[in-house]
Amino acid sequence: MIFVPQLFPEQASTGAVWIDYFYFFMLALCGGVGLTVTVFITLFAVKYRRRYDDEIPPESHESKWLEWGWTIFPFVAFVPVFFFSTAVYFKNATPPANAMEIYVTGRQWMWKFQHLDGQREINTLHVPVGKPIKLVMSSEDVIHSFFVPAFRIHMDVVPKKTTTTWFEATKAGEYHLFCSQYCGTEHANMIGTVYVMEPADYEKWLAQASFGGMALRGQNLFNKLACNSCHTGDAQARAPYLSNIYGKTIQTDAGEWVTVDENYIRESIYKPNAKIAAGYAGIMPTYEGQLSEEELQTLIVYLKAIGSGVQQAPPISNPQGVQPQPAGKNPDGTLPFKPDSAKPGTAGTEPAKQPEPAKPAPGQPAPTNPAPAKTGK
């Protein structure tokens, strides 16, 4: 049996094909230019070599055609690189709207993954085949780089910042995961495996464990930190109302307009006075050093859930004009997200107070078994 070495990893994602096309295009273009320059250098070195020691070279005159040719030829040859690379970049930098989000934390020396449904993994990642996967990544310590050769994805994972990349696996199987940025003494051990599964097998794996969704854990942390005491959404609120705010553009007290995304939420939690929303005072304390990266990610998922309608989640309070979520179960069979302070049958709002029974007139007996007050239902 003849052994044929594999020069390139297999193509296992939709983006891998275009990355390889661009790679071979650049290889052919740069190789052709380099070969042309080498041939001319060799010819000129032979033709115009000095034949004896006291030879005086003839006077030469500049050639405008040569100068124009050397300017126009590289321009025509390399302009396609710009358009080709731009098309490939935007294709790989823009995840589809229906992409499934998975949160990734890099730390010395492991990869930690959190699925929105609650599953958590270390150095292994399970995904379904044929489904776009968006990775939302950050680091707890130093710069790492998330690299899966078979998918042709490579993205730096930076501390105190959120970076994203995406892929759509085309073949079921096991694929190597590496950290390609030297991150410390055990950098070589920061490896893992991506398991691409058929959709039915992935659903079975997903149902094996139930840790509570990330949004639910984020909401519990939100209430535990007493964030809902300021972000109330009523007239006495000391901080902005967070429902339906994710993805919107807001104005800061400095007059700057910013988009509420993952990085803005991260900055507002770690450096709350950096970009204060217009109309509010800078009274929020910093939580830098108090939250782990995984806890911060659950907060981000919760704020995205109540801020963009991605998942069912009740508003933090019930200001005028905002309807609470109905009680009951979500379509997936889980309970709706309720703040700890919510009463049964409400979504984080105080129940309507029942009117007190009328007091009897002096000398009259008190009524027995008064009828319950009507609630309008």
N, C-alpha and C positions, 0 to 999 in steps of 0.2 A: 504494500500500500504506500503510495507516494504522499508525503506530508506537504500540504500547501498552506503556507502561513497566511493568516488573515491580517491584511494590512490595515483594514478599517473595521470598526465595530459595526454590527448589523444596524440597519435602519428600523427602528421600532416606534416611530412617532410620525405624525403628519408633517412636522417641521423639519425632520431629519433630511427629507428628500431635497428641500430647497437649500438647506445649509450645504449639503454635498454638491449640489449644482453650482452654487456660488464658489465653493472651494475649488472645484475643478476648473471653473471659468477663470478664476484668479491665477491658478497654477499654470494654465495654458497661456494666458496673456503675459504674465510676468516671465514665464519661461521663454516665450517667444521673443520678447524684448531683450531679455538677458542673452539669449543665444545670438540674436542679431548683432548686439553690441560686441560680443566676444568675437564673432566672425570678422567684423570690420577692424577691430583692434589688431587681430592677427594679420590680416591682409596689409594694413598700413604699416605694421611693425616690420614686415618683410619687404614691402615695396620701398619704403622710405628709410630704410636702415642706413647708417653711415658705413660707407664701403672702405674708406681709408681715413687715417687720423687727421690729416689737415684738410679734409673736404669741407668746403663752405657751401651750405645749402642755398639754393636759389631763392630769390626774393619772391614771396607769395602775396597775393592780394585777397582781401576778404570777399566772400561770396554771399550776397544777400539771399540767393536762392537756398543756400545751405542753412542759413540762419532761420529763414521762414519755414523751411522744411522741418528743421529740428524743433520748431515751436508748434507747428500745426499737427505733425504726426503724433506726438505724445498726447496732445489735446484730444484728437479724434480717437486715439486708442484707449484712453482712460476715462473719457466721459461716460461710457456705458457702465463703468464700475460704480459711479455715483448712483445712477438710476437703479441698477440691479441691487446694490447693497441697501438702498433706501427701501425698496420694495420688500426685501427679505427682512429687514429690521422691523418695519411696521407690522408685518405679518406675525412675527415672533414676539413683538412687544405688546400687542393688543389682544388680550384674552377674549374669547367669545362671551356674550352676555349670559349664556347659560352655563358657564364654567362652574364646577364644584370647587369651593374654597377649602383648602387645608392649610393650617397654620404650622409653620416650621420654626423651631428654635435651635440655633447652633450654639454649642458650648464646648469647652475643652473637656473631653474629646468625644462628643456624641452628637447625634441628630435626634431631636425630639419632635414628634408630630402630634397634632391635635385635630381630630375630625369634628365638624360641627355637631354631629350626633353624639359626641362624647367620647368616642374611642381615642385612646392615646397609645402611641407606639414609640419605641426607642430603637434607632438604627434599622428599622424596617418600615416600609410604607406600602399599604395595600390600596390599589386603585382599580376601577373597572376599565375594561378595554372599550375604546370607542367613545369615551366621555371626556370632554375637556376638563383639565385639572388646573386650577389656579393656586399657586403656592405663595402664601403671604409670609415673608421670612424676616427674622431679626436675630440678633446675637446677644448673648448674655455677657460676653467678655471681650473677645478680640474679633478681628475680621476673619470670617470663613468664606468659602466659596462652594456653592451647591453645584455639583457636576454629575450628570448622568450621560455618559458617552453615547449610549444607544438611542437616547432621545435628542441628542445634540443641544442640551440645555446647560447653561453655565451662568451662574449669577452670584455676585458677591453678597454675603450676608453680613450686614454692618451693625455694630452696637448702636443703640439709641436711634435707630432709623428703621423704617420698613421698606423692604424691596420686594418686588414681585416678579414672577416668571410663570410660564404655563406650558403645558404639553398635552397632547392627546395620543395615548398609546394605541398602536394599531395591531399589536400581536401580544397574545397572552404569553407569560413567561416570567423569568427572574432576570433582573438587570442590576448591574453594579452601580453603587452610589459612592462618590468620593468627595472629600474636601480637597480642593485643588489649590488652596492658599495655605502656605506654611503658617501654622497657628500654635506651635509649641512643640515640646519634646515628643509627644505622642501623636503628632499630626498623622503619621502613617497608619495609625489605628482608627482614625476617624472615618470609617467606611460603613456601608450598609447595603441593603438590598431593597429594590423596588419590586413588589409582586404585582404583576398585572393579571387580573382575573376576569373570567367571563362574568357578565352582569349578574346572572343567577348565583354564581359562586360568591361574588362580592356581597350580595344581599345576605346570604347565609352567614358570611364572616361578620358582617356588620351587626347582625342580630345576636351574635354570641355573647357580647358584653354590653352592659348598660351602665354607663357612668353618669348619666345626666348630660344634656346638651351643653355646649360651651356657653350659649346665651343664658341658660339657667344658672350655671355656675358664676357667670359674670354678673348676673342680677343679684345673686346672693352676696357676692363681694361688694357690689355697689351699695347695697343696703347695710352691709356690715361696716363699711367705711363711713356710713351716714351721709353719703353724697346726696341722698334724696331730701335731706333737711335744707339744702340750699337750692337745688335744681328742682323747685316745686312747680313752676309754671304759673303761679298765681300772682296777685298784685304785690305780695310781700316777698317775692322771690329775690334772693341775693345773688343768683347766678342764672345763666341762660337756661331756657327750657330745651331739653335735649330730644324730645320726640319730634320726628320728621325734620331733623336738622342735618343728618348725614348726607353728604353729597351736595349740600347747598353752599352758596357763597355768602359769607357774612362780613360785616365791617367791624374793624377793631377800633379801640379808643384812639389809635394813632391815625385813623382815616384810611388805613390799608384794607383792601378786600382780599379775603383768603377763602379757600375752599376747605370745608370740613371733611377731611379724609383720614386715613390711618395715621399719617405722620402728624397731622394737626392735633388729633386726639392724644397721641403719644406726647407731643410737646406740651399740650395743655395739662397733662397729668404730672409730667416731670418738671416743667418750667411754666407754671400757670401764669406768671406775670409777663411772659414774653409777648403774647398776642391776646390781650384781654378784649372780650367782646364789648362793643360800644354800649354805653349806658350802665355798665357794672363796675364795681370797685374791685381792686386786686386783693381780695381777702382769702383766696383759696391757698391752702398750704401745699407744699411740694410733697410728692410721694416717691421721689427718687430715692432708691436704696431701700424702700419699704415693700416694694412689690417685686415678685419674680417676673421673668419675661412671660411665663405661661399665664400668670394672673393678669398681667397687662393685656395679653391677647384675649382673654375671656371678657374683660371689660370692653375692649374694642368691638368684639363680636356682639355683645349685648347692646351697645350704643348704636351699632349698625342695624340691629334687629328692630329697635324701637324707632330708629331714625330714617329707615328707608323702606320699611314694609316687607323686607326680605322674609322675616319669620313673624309668626304671631307673638306679639309681646305687648303688654298693656302700657299705656303712658305712665310716667312716674307719678303724676297726680292728675286731677281732673279739673283743669282750668276751664273758664267759660268758653263754650264753643267746641270743646274736645270731648268726644264720646268715649266712654270706657269700653274695653273689650268685653264681650259677653262671657258669662260664666259657662263652664262646661269643659269639653275636651277639644283639643285641636284635631284637624283632619287626620293627623298621623296617630291619634290615640293617646297622646301625651297631654298632661294638664297644662293649661295656659300659664305663662310666667306671671307670678304674683309677687309683689313686694311683701316682705315679712309683715308689714303693718296692715295688710289688706284684711278686711273682714270677709267671712264666707259670703259668696255670691257677688262680690265686688271685685274690681280690678285696681286696687290701690287707692280707692276713694272712701271717704267716711260715709257710712250709711245715713240715710235721712233720719232725723230725729223724730220720734213719735210724739205727738202732742200729749201733754199731761192731762189726765181726766179732770173735769171741772170740780172744784171744791163745793161741797154742799153748803147751803145757806145756814146761818146760825140756827140751831134748834132742830135742823132736819137730819134724818139718818143718812149715813153714807151709802151710795148705791153699791149693789153687789153685782159681781161679774159684768163689768162694763163691756160694751161691744168694742172690738179693736178698731183703732182709727183706720180710715181708708187711705191707701197709698197711691191711688190713681191708677193702679194696674187693673 
